[in-house]
């Protein structure tokens, strides 16, 4: 089950998208865990027909998982990550328009509105007002499916992966004889994860099929090319992870620009574009190898890369400039562990890799440091970085290395500990665990710190949405908004009085500020949760 802040946020999202009855079902599942249909009817105190309709809506939108148990039969479980992804729907539609055009954004928006659809349903719904665009929509749909921006909705996607993983782990444990060691337990879990991932990948290969022979282009037998088409019998849903790859790449590009300059960011963008088609998942530790020539091909001809570097030669070539920028981002001038930890790319045998794992770790740490700076000042950031670099330290040693007074370090450590930014490790001298004979070492428990930070971010998102809703329910503003929805006022806003137009203008400004704040907080959620080692997780 999720914590209180995450549960409230998910229930609020479901209420705003699907209404009160569906939110009651979601709240019961969030607070009580997986439940059967009869238990849902009892806990929600709604009619069975209403509960069944709400379940169908949530299943259609991939927010509920099915699980089969021996004791209770079929039970339902809430998919928290899928629900929280609905906060990014606007960004996904914008990315689809930016990458493929208006027709692709229309397809993505339609599928997001309906959860999952078959290709004939997509084309028929979008071609109602303009039947001539049927071919254009079909081409855009094929491009989205072939490049993995859309993926098929299979039976596995509606079942809890946690149950599958536990079953596979039990199968692997049964193969071990005697009492398993820690290494064998770890290997069993890894084998189960690989088996589950392979099963999911096999199930998602049903999106495309070969075109029938009578529809193939008439060419010579030697040059005949077998073409693929989208399978009309498969339901498709949006592949969030593929869109999130572009969000991550944009964050990396911004980080490079902040670290170096604009020209270096352009080179990083070209490096990411050179391998963009092969970037399928956020869990990739590094990108596929690429070459300097491939990177130079993605840099516009009118881009002046020489403006970002000081060079002795008058007209350095584009290839040499790209090599200089790559060497700068690879930290070749600092071949130490610290230099490698601060790098963006790696150069091996004339091949360039973007080090996603190193960059993700640095981005997450930067969010943690920004929280420490905002709550406790620059001294907290100094202590945080020191403990992360050195490891466990006692209070006196920490104050000495940080060059701070003991009277300043002690309250700061207590305040940071209350926010879970720093933790203590007890080392007793004897078996009695006497506090007077115990060493207390300070260290940063990253899992605990990021988990607490993520919960606070969810709480902030809930508060932002609650404030937006509360301000919108003010009697005066609510009356003006209802009046603006009238048909005559929508056609001619001059029917509104001057005071009403001022109220609407003030409301638009407040709403824009709240929307910008929500986007920034959601970006921090993306960095902390989705860029964690392992990428997406079904457990929060």
Phi, psi and omega per residue, in radians:
X1 nan 2.658 -3.141
X2 -1.457 2.862 3.095
X3 -1.314 3.113 -3.013
X4 -1.138 -0.749 -3.097
X5 -1.164 -0.746 3.119
X6 -1.148 -0.687 3.127
X7 -1.101 -0.757 3.136
X8 -1.122 -0.702 -3.139
X9 -1.148 -0.771 3.131
X10 -1.113 -0.754 3.123
X11 -1.095 -0.657 3.119
X12 -1.177 -0.685 3.108
X13 -1.109 -0.798 3.139
X14 -1.118 -0.671 3.136
X15 -1.140 -0.740 -3.112
X16 -1.249 -0.442 -3.089
X17 -1.667 -0.565 -2.993
X18 -2.222 -0.197 3.087
X19 1.859 3.095 -2.990
X20 -1.223 -0.727 -3.068
X21 -1.130 -0.765 3.109
X22 -1.156 -0.614 3.106
X23 -1.154 -0.555 3.092
X24 -1.125 -0.719 3.095
X25 -1.132 -0.755 3.135
X26 -1.115 -0.700 3.137
X27 -1.115 -0.713 3.122
X28 -1.098 -0.727 3.139
X29 -1.228 -0.624 -3.135
X30 -1.214 -0.641 -3.076
X31 -1.493 -0.502 -3.023
X32 -1.980 -0.063 -3.113
X33 1.449 -2.797 -3.111
X34 -1.188 2.415 -3.077
X35 -2.398 2.718 3.013
X36 -1.490 3.031 -3.114
X37 -1.121 -0.751 -3.135
X38 -1.133 -0.670 3.088
X39 -1.141 -0.672 3.091
X40 -1.088 -0.734 3.118
X41 -1.083 -0.708 -3.115
X42 -1.214 -0.749 -3.063
X43 -1.343 -0.578 -3.139
X44 -1.457 -0.345 -3.124
X45 1.011 0.684 3.079
X46 -2.047 2.904 3.135
X47 -1.180 2.544 3.132
X48 -0.979 -0.627 -3.139
X49 -1.159 -0.683 3.119
X50 -1.175 -0.738 3.126
X51 -1.113 -0.732 3.133
X52 -1.096 -0.698 3.110
X53 -1.144 -0.724 3.109
X54 -1.115 -0.682 3.106
X55 -1.108 -0.738 3.128
X56 -1.076 -0.690 3.117
X57 -1.113 -0.812 -3.103
X58 -1.197 -0.637 3.084
X59 -1.179 -0.695 3.112
X60 -1.059 -0.575 -3.140
X61 -1.707 0.290 2.995
X62 1.111 0.455 -3.114
X63 -1.670 -0.246 3.113
X64 -2.038 2.499 3.029
X65 -1.848 2.590 2.973
X66 -1.709 2.540 3.031
X67 -2.498 2.476 -3.135
X68 -1.921 2.076 3.137
X69 -2.018 2.696 -3.141
X70 -1.268 -0.537 -3.058
X71 -1.467 -0.843 -2.999
X72 -1.887 -0.046 -3.101
X73 1.385 -2.351 -3.106
X74 -1.444 2.245 3.076
X75 -2.183 2.814 -3.097
X76 -2.029 2.513 -3.117
X77 -2.373 2.469 -3.088
X78 -1.432 2.313 3.103
X79 -1.635 1.730 -3.016
X80 -1.199 -0.785 -3.087
X81 -1.083 -0.733 3.138
X82 -1.092 -0.668 3.119
X83 -1.172 -0.763 -3.123
X84 -1.187 -0.426 3.099
X85 -1.129 -0.341 -3.113
X86 -1.158 -0.291 3.064
X87 -1.225 -0.292 -3.107
X88 -1.810 0.155 -3.059
X89 -1.054 -0.692 3.130
X90 -1.089 -0.696 3.123
X91 -1.173 -0.643 3.127
X92 -1.127 -0.723 3.112
X93 -1.126 -0.712 3.115
X94 -1.140 -0.699 3.110
X95 -1.121 -0.709 3.120
X96 -1.094 -0.700 3.093
X97 -1.178 -0.683 -3.135
X98 -1.188 -0.578 -3.065
X99 -1.557 -0.700 -2.980
X100 -2.202 -0.156 3.111
X101 1.896 -3.120 -3.048
X102 -1.177 -0.638 -3.115
X103 -1.123 -0.700 3.108
X104 -1.158 -0.682 3.119
X105 -1.159 -0.598 3.071
X106 -1.116 -0.711 3.123
X107 -1.132 -0.816 -3.133
X108 -1.085 -0.750 3.141
X109 -1.128 -0.687 3.138
X110 -1.126 -0.770 -3.129
X111 -1.205 -0.641 3.074
X112 -1.108 -0.591 3.120
X113 -1.255 -0.491 -3.049
X114 -1.938 -0.069 3.126
X115 1.518 -1.103 3.114
X116 -2.705 2.520 -3.114
X117 -2.563 2.764 3.017
X118 -1.554 2.695 -3.138
X119 -0.945 -0.781 3.112
X120 -1.043 -0.649 3.116
X121 -1.172 -0.664 3.132
X122 -1.116 -0.859 -3.089
X123 -1.147 -0.731 -3.100
X124 -1.162 -0.673 -3.137
X125 -1.213 -0.649 -3.102
X126 -1.431 -0.324 -3.080
X127 -1.751 0.235 -3.111
X128 -1.106 -0.820 -3.045
X129 -1.541 -0.292 3.137
X130 -2.545 1.489 -3.096
X131 -1.100 -0.321 -3.114
X132 -1.234 -0.317 -3.105
X133 -1.536 0.194 -3.115
X134 -1.040 -0.768 -3.126
X135 -1.149 -0.682 -3.131
X136 -1.133 -0.745 3.120
X137 -1.160 -0.652 3.113
X138 -1.117 -0.723 3.118
X139 -1.144 -0.733 3.117
X140 -1.137 -0.681 3.116
X141 -1.123 -0.729 3.113
X142 -1.099 -0.682 -3.140
X143 -1.160 -0.717 3.122
X144 -1.136 -0.686 -3.124
X145 -1.285 -0.771 -3.087
X146 -1.164 -0.510 3.137
X147 -1.717 0.264 2.984
X148 1.205 0.347 3.019
X149 -1.407 -0.309 2.987
X150 -2.156 2.497 3.130
X151 -2.348 2.667 -3.116
X152 -1.217 2.569 3.066
X153 -1.636 1.899 -3.062
X154 -1.838 3.089 3.107
X155 -1.127 -0.627 -3.126
X156 -1.130 -0.548 -3.127
X157 -1.231 -0.209 3.115
X158 -1.822 0.083 3.104
X159 -1.993 2.550 -3.094
X160 -1.150 2.109 3.108
X161 -1.164 -0.345 3.124
X162 -1.125 -0.724 3.124
X163 -1.137 -0.738 3.112
X164 -1.082 -0.750 -3.111
X165 -1.117 -0.753 3.122
X166 -1.120 -0.659 3.115
X167 -1.144 -0.777 -3.139
X168 -1.180 -0.634 3.082
X169 -1.129 -0.676 3.097
X170 -1.133 -0.655 3.095
X171 -1.118 -0.710 3.129
X172 -1.217 -0.646 3.130
X173 -1.174 -0.561 3.134
X174 -1.158 -0.435 3.128
X175 -1.322 -0.323 -3.113
X176 -1.517 2.414 3.126
X177 -1.740 2.457 3.111
X178 1.353 -2.768 -3.132
X179 -1.485 2.014 -3.075
X180 -1.260 2.587 3.087
X181 -1.476 3.005 3.131
X182 -1.107 -0.663 3.120
X183 -1.126 -0.742 3.133
X184 -1.151 -0.648 3.082
X185 -1.106 -0.745 3.123
X186 -1.130 -0.738 3.119
X187 -1.150 -0.625 3.099
X188 -1.119 -0.722 3.101
X189 -1.153 -0.715 3.112
X190 -1.119 -0.721 3.110
X191 -1.110 -0.714 3.114
X192 -1.123 -0.715 3.119
X193 -1.132 -0.723 3.119
X194 -1.124 -0.715 3.129
X195 -1.120 -0.731 3.125
X196 -1.154 -0.757 3.139
X197 -1.121 -0.722 3.122
X198 -1.125 -0.664 3.118
X199 -1.145 -0.695 3.111
X200 -1.173 -0.705 3.119
X201 -1.133 -0.674 3.101
X202 -1.145 -0.653 -3.115
X203 -1.234 -0.428 -3.086
X204 -1.627 0.222 3.117
X205 -1.663 0.334 -3.064
X206 -1.801 0.203 -3.048
X207 -1.340 -0.570 -3.090
X208 -2.024 2.626 3.068
X209 -2.456 2.801 -3.121
X210 -1.233 2.485 3.096
X211 -1.196 2.460 3.115
X212 -0.985 2.674 -3.035
X213 -1.079 -0.631 -3.110
X214 -1.256 -0.185 3.122
X215 -1.788 -0.045 3.122
X216 -1.230 2.608 3.123
X217 -1.149 2.459 -3.121
X218 -1.387 1.774 3.110
X219 -2.273 3.051 3.076
X220 -1.168 2.660 -3.059
X221 -1.075 -0.493 -3.120
X222 -1.339 -0.502 -3.058
X223 -1.901 0.192 -3.115
X224 -1.208 2.311 -3.132
X225 -1.994 2.207 3.112
X226 -1.398 2.111 -3.090
X227 -1.725 2.660 3.107
X228 -1.833 2.598 3.038
X229 -2.285 2.844 3.128
X230 -1.334 2.339 -3.134
X231 -1.284 2.145 -3.074
X232 -1.306 -0.258 -3.092
X233 -1.634 -0.009 -3.073
X234 -1.773 2.381 3.025
X235 -1.477 2.326 -3.111
X236 -1.987 2.565 3.061
X237 -2.293 2.913 -3.112
X238 -1.359 2.333 3.069
X239 -1.531 1.685 -3.071
X240 -1.067 -0.654 -3.032
X241 -1.136 -0.598 3.121
X242 -1.175 -0.684 3.067
X243 -1.199 -0.626 3.135
X244 -1.171 -0.388 3.043
X245 -1.048 -0.696 3.107
X246 -1.207 -0.627 3.082
X247 -1.111 -0.763 3.104
X248 -1.097 -0.749 -3.140
X249 -1.097 -0.633 3.099
X250 -1.178 -0.655 3.088
X251 -1.141 -0.679 3.114
X252 -1.142 -0.744 3.120
X253 -1.074 -0.738 3.104
X254 -1.126 -0.698 3.117
X255 -1.119 -0.669 3.101
X256 -1.139 -0.731 3.136
X257 -1.127 -0.686 3.105
X258 -1.181 -0.585 -3.095
X259 -1.380 -0.713 -3.064
X260 -2.040 -1.677 3.124
X261 -2.771 -3.089 -3.059
X262 -1.168 -0.684 -3.121
X263 -1.127 -0.676 3.086
X264 -1.123 -0.632 3.095
X265 -1.129 -0.635 3.095
X266 -1.130 -0.686 3.105
X267 -1.156 -0.711 3.090
X268 -1.117 -0.691 3.105
X269 -1.083 -0.733 3.106
X270 -1.139 -0.660 3.111
X271 -1.120 -0.708 3.111
X272 -1.214 -0.657 3.129
X273 -1.187 -0.525 -3.135
X274 -1.107 -0.473 -3.142
X275 -2.093 0.308 -3.020
X276 -1.147 -0.633 -3.093
X277 -1.168 -0.426 -3.111
X278 -1.677 -0.002 3.120
X279 -1.540 1.821 -3.051
X280 -1.837 -0.462 -2.975
X281 -2.418 2.675 3.067
X282 -1.378 -0.210 -3.102
X283 -1.480 0.020 3.140
X284 -1.188 2.300 -3.133
X285 -1.302 -0.540 3.133
X286 -2.703 2.823 -3.131
X287 -1.403 2.943 3.029
X288 -1.194 2.686 -3.111
X289 -1.184 2.548 3.058
X290 -2.439 3.006 -3.072
X291 -2.015 2.910 3.123
X292 -1.127 -0.661 3.140
X293 -1.114 -0.708 3.114
X294 -1.143 -0.620 3.104
X295 -1.193 -0.747 -3.124
X296 -1.100 -0.486 3.136
X297 -1.195 -0.446 -3.110
X298 -1.628 0.095 3.091
X299 -1.685 2.223 -3.134
X300 -1.028 2.608 -3.109
X301 -1.175 -0.520 -3.105
X302 -1.487 0.074 -3.137
X303 -1.439 2.177 -3.124
X304 -1.651 1.597 -3.125
X305 -1.280 -0.387 -3.118
X306 -1.174 -0.304 -3.111
X307 -1.239 -0.321 -3.100
X308 -1.650 -0.086 -3.125
X309 -2.298 2.640 3.039
X310 -1.664 2.052 -3.063
X311 -2.198 2.525 3.098
X312 -1.332 -0.597 -3.140
X313 -1.287 2.665 -3.060
X314 -1.310 -0.808 -3.080
X315 -2.261 1.387 3.107
X316 -1.206 2.545 -3.138
X317 -1.274 2.796 3.132
X318 -1.096 -0.666 -3.116
X319 -1.125 -0.738 3.132
X320 -1.182 -0.622 3.096
X321 -1.161 -0.700 3.111
X322 -1.096 -0.714 3.106
X323 -1.095 -0.686 3.129
X324 -1.146 -0.735 3.131
X325 -1.157 -0.697 3.121
X326 -1.127 -0.707 3.087
X327 -1.115 -0.607 3.105
X328 -1.149 -0.761 -3.128
X329 -1.301 -0.402 3.116
X330 -1.445 -0.186 3.134
X331 1.176 0.676 -3.135
X332 -1.161 -0.360 3.105
X333 -1.392 -0.089 3.139
X334 -2.373 1.298 -3.082
X335 -1.362 0.978 3.119
X336 -2.153 2.908 3.063
X337 -0.961 -0.626 3.101
X338 -1.157 -0.706 3.115
X339 -1.156 -0.711 3.110
X340 -1.164 -0.612 3.129
X341 -1.214 -0.358 3.138
X342 -1.756 0.130 -3.068
X343 -1.498 2.837 3.073
X344 -1.922 -0.567 -3.132
X345 -2.299 2.922 3.045
X346 -2.268 2.491 -3.123
X347 -1.992 2.029 3.117
X348 -2.426 2.089 3.073
X349 0.930 0.854 3.118
X350 1.079 0.342 3.075
X351 -2.044 2.461 -3.085
X352 -1.949 2.273 3.057
X353 -2.100 2.402 2.975
X354 -1.541 2.115 -3.065
X355 -1.500 1.517 -3.088
X356 -1.121 -0.717 -3.072
X357 -1.109 -0.747 3.129
X358 -1.158 -0.742 -3.122
X359 -1.161 -0.748 -3.139
X360 -1.070 -0.730 3.129
X361 -1.084 -0.688 -3.133
X362 -1.235 -0.671 3.113
X363 -1.130 -0.716 3.135
X364 -1.170 -0.689 3.122
X365 -1.157 -0.587 3.121
X366 -1.146 -0.647 3.074
X367 -1.135 -0.723 3.114
X368 -1.102 -0.723 3.130
X369 -1.174 -0.638 3.123
X370 -1.135 -0.625 3.086
X371 -1.177 -0.749 3.112
X372 -1.111 -0.673 3.134
X373 -1.169 -0.722 -3.104
X374 -1.183 -0.631 -3.045
X375 -1.580 -0.596 -2.975
X376 -2.273 -0.009 3.057
X377 1.627 -3.120 -3.075
X378 -1.185 -0.533 3.128
X379 -1.088 -0.607 3.113
X380 -1.150 -0.674 3.101
X381 -1.139 -0.683 3.115
X382 -1.081 -0.787 3.125
X383 -1.136 -0.718 -3.124
X384 -1.082 -0.816 3.135
X385 -1.150 -0.665 -3.121
X386 -1.117 -0.799 -3.123
X387 -1.192 -0.625 3.101
X388 -1.155 -0.631 -3.115
X389 -1.364 -0.754 -3.020
X390 -1.557 -0.746 -3.058
X391 1.969 -2.672 -3.083
X392 -1.182 2.329 -3.131
X393 -2.507 2.559 3.038
X394 -1.458 3.012 -3.001
X395 -1.110 -0.758 -3.108
X396 -1.179 -0.738 3.130
X397 -1.145 -0.680 -3.141
X398 -1.124 -0.763 3.133
X399 -1.121 -0.642 -3.127
X400 -1.194 -0.831 -3.115
X401 -1.203 -0.638 3.138
X402 -1.381 -0.102 -3.139
X403 0.987 0.898 3.110
X404 -2.275 2.715 3.133
X405 -1.314 2.554 -3.141
X406 -1.043 -0.635 -3.118
X407 -1.187 -0.377 3.083
X408 -1.562 -0.558 -3.072
X409 -1.278 -0.710 -3.026
X410 -1.052 -0.926 3.125
X411 -1.157 -0.527 3.125
X412 -1.186 -0.724 3.096
X413 -1.119 -0.687 3.115
X414 -1.118 -0.729 3.141
X415 -1.173 -0.719 3.115
X416 -1.181 -0.603 3.107
X417 -1.167 -0.634 3.112
X418 -1.145 -0.466 3.084
X419 -1.635 0.139 3.117
X420 1.108 0.347 3.067
X421 -1.365 -0.408 3.141
X422 -2.521 2.610 -3.060
X423 -2.264 2.923 3.137
X424 -2.010 2.599 3.056
X425 -2.117 2.099 -3.120
X426 -1.544 2.306 3.080
X427 -2.219 1.665 -3.103
X428 -1.317 2.561 3.084
X429 -1.385 -0.468 -3.124
X430 -2.292 3.087 -3.109
X431 -1.338 -0.224 -3.108
X432 -1.418 -0.165 3.136
X433 0.965 0.738 3.108
X434 -1.223 2.196 -3.097
X435 -1.048 -0.526 -3.135
X436 -1.284 -0.288 -3.140
X437 -2.069 0.759 -3.112
X438 -2.322 2.376 3.028
X439 -1.525 2.434 3.085
X440 -2.081 1.965 -3.116
X441 -1.857 2.398 3.132
X442 -1.646 2.409 3.088
X443 -2.679 2.958 3.140
X444 -1.852 1.976 3.028
X445 -1.527 1.689 -2.998
X446 -1.097 -0.697 3.138
X447 -1.068 -0.772 3.131
X448 -1.186 -0.714 -3.124
X449 -1.137 -0.797 -3.125
X450 -1.205 -0.623 3.108
X451 -1.119 -0.761 3.099
X452 -1.155 -0.716 3.121
X453 -1.102 -0.704 3.135
X454 -1.127 -0.694 3.078
X455 -1.097 -0.684 3.101
X456 -1.166 -0.611 3.101
X457 -1.176 -0.697 3.072
X458 -1.100 -0.680 3.108
X459 -1.118 -0.672 3.110
X460 -1.139 -0.737 3.104
X461 -1.078 -0.698 3.097
X462 -1.113 -0.740 -3.137
X463 -1.148 -0.659 3.114
X464 -1.099 -0.824 3.141
X465 -1.133 -0.667 3.122
X466 -1.144 -0.712 3.126
X467 -1.160 -0.701 3.105
X468 -1.061 -0.748 -3.136
X469 -1.192 -0.682 -3.129
X470 -1.156 -0.737 3.124
X471 -1.176 -0.584 3.136
X472 -1.251 -0.370 -3.126
X473 -1.573 0.061 3.066
X474 -1.054 2.360 -3.003
X475 -0.943 -0.799 -3.084
X476 -1.162 -0.827 3.131
X477 -1.149 -0.692 -3.137
X478 -1.087 -0.683 3.116
X479 -1.146 -0.701 3.139
X480 -1.181 -0.704 3.140
X481 -1.145 -0.685 3.083
X482 -1.148 -0.640 3.109
X483 -1.188 -0.630 -3.138
X484 -1.177 -0.432 3.136
X485 -1.369 -0.151 3.089
X486 -1.137 2.612 -3.054
X487 -1.107 -0.772 -3.102
X488 -1.178 -0.647 3.140
X489 -1.273 -0.615 3.112
X490 -1.116 -0.561 3.114
X491 -1.411 -0.497 -3.114
X492 -2.508 1.748 -3.111
X493 -1.291 -0.108 3.066
X494 -1.181 -0.231 3.085
X495 -1.239 -0.273 3.055
X496 -1.377 2.530 3.105
X497 -1.309 2.952 3.140
X498 -1.094 -0.733 3.124
X499 -1.108 -0.704 3.133
X500 -1.150 -0.676 3.097
X501 -1.161 -0.624 3.087
X502 -1.157 -0.690 3.112
X503 -1.098 -0.753 3.112
X504 -1.122 -0.682 3.138
X505 -1.143 -0.755 3.095
X506 -1.112 -0.682 3.123
X507 -1.146 -0.704 3.119
X508 -1.080 -0.669 3.109
X509 -1.157 -0.781 3.135
X510 -1.125 -0.719 -3.138
X511 -1.161 -0.645 3.110
X512 -1.119 -0.711 3.100
X513 -1.103 -0.726 3.121
X514 -1.166 -0.647 3.113
X515 -1.147 -0.730 3.112
X516 -1.123 -0.735 3.112
X517 -1.102 -0.712 3.120
X518 -1.118 -0.678 3.112
X519 -1.142 -0.679 3.130
X520 -1.177 -0.734 3.124
X521 -1.161 -0.695 3.137
X522 -1.159 -0.565 3.063
X523 -1.143 -0.680 3.066
X524 -1.128 -0.652 3.072
X525 -1.094 -0.726 3.126
X526 -1.058 -0.746 -3.119
X527 -1.183 -0.796 -3.044
X528 -1.275 -0.713 -3.037
X529 -1.614 -0.932 -2.991
X530 -1.396 -0.406 3.099
X531 -1.645 0.207 3.074
X532 -1.244 2.740 3.091
X533 -0.975 2.201 -3.079
X534 1.761 -0.194 3.085
X535 1.193 -2.343 -3.098
X536 -1.131 2.552 3.100
X537 -2.437 2.486 3.096
X538 -1.455 -0.053 3.131
X539 -2.042 2.396 3.121
X540 -1.971 nan nan
